[in-house]
Amino acid sequence: MRGYRGWLVLTVAIVAMNWRAGAAELAWKTLTVRVYDNADVPKSAVRTALEVAAHTLRPADLDVTWLPCSASSGGRCTLPLGRGELLVRLVRSPQETGREDESLGTALIDPASGTGVLATVYVDRVERLARGSNGDLGTLLGRAMAHEIAHLLMGRTAHAGAGLMRPRWTRAEVARNARPDWSLAAADLRVIRDRRGM
């Protein structure tokens, strides 16, 4: 538990230092995402997740560079975020959270400025959904990461009626694995491109 709290404090500190930096101009083509795996996800699942998330975001004209960070990481992982950089935390949901909350993640966005740099994905909830639908953990984790990153890129927490940005994902949808369910809608892609000045 001490390790988790330490990472939480570090993450919050980095986000606080960069909250205003996120409000700067967003015109960039390469997105760097620092990934903090605090849930001990199997390495093969993480590899798949990063590939799926990058593929899902590619239609927004983004090249994603993933930067794995850990408790022992130094270098760039400890520096303040730069332009075109975001953080994704892979964690397990807090024990005090009831099972009625099954959202797979959150994106921390300042409603006044429409900016944010921190997304969280709850790995245990993704695991439950994958198990319950015979889905692949890495694929579903990557889709959840792409969903939360897209919230940050669009600067809003609102959801769409269909596609990747819908608010709830059902077991039937995961099992069906229809491409439109896991793609960013044209309207979402336009918002991301417009905010980046592309």
Beta strands, then each sheet from edge to edge (+ up, - down):
strand 1: 30-37
strand 2: 63-69
strand 3: 85-91
strand 4: 105-110
strand 5: 115-122
sheet 1: 2+ 1+ 3+ 5+ 4-
end
